[in-house]
C-alpha cells in the first residue's frame, strides 16, 4: 500500500510532473504549514484565523516570502524554483501582478518538489526563514 502522507518519488517521477503539478502540491503544503504556524502562535480564533491564513497564502505574500529564501537555495532547488516561475499560467488573480504570481508559483513548485522528495526538514527550515519577522 502506498503512503500518501509521506511520498518519496524518484528523480524520474519528479521530472515527469509539470511545474503546475508541483505548484499544486506545494500550494497545499504551504497552506498546511501556515495553518499550523497560526495555531502554534495562538492566533486560532474563528473568522480571524481564516482571514490571517488567506493573507499569508495569497500570491503577494508568497512572492515576498520567496524572496527571503532565494539566497538559501541550492543549485538544484533554484532550478526547480525557476522552472516554477517560468510555468505557463493562463490566468493571474486581479490582486497580484504577473511577477508576484510567478514568484508564488515558483515557491509552491519548490515546496511541492521538496515534499514529494520527502524532504520535510528542508521544507521546515525554509518555512521558518520565510516566517521570520
Secondary structure, DSSP 8 states (H G I E B T S, - for coil): ---TTS----HHHHHTS-HHHHHHHHHHHHHHHHHHHHHHTT---HHHHHHHHHHHHSHHHHHHHHHHHGGG--HHHHHHHHHHHT---S---TTS-HHHHHHHHHHHHHHHHHHHHT-HHHHHHHHHHHT--
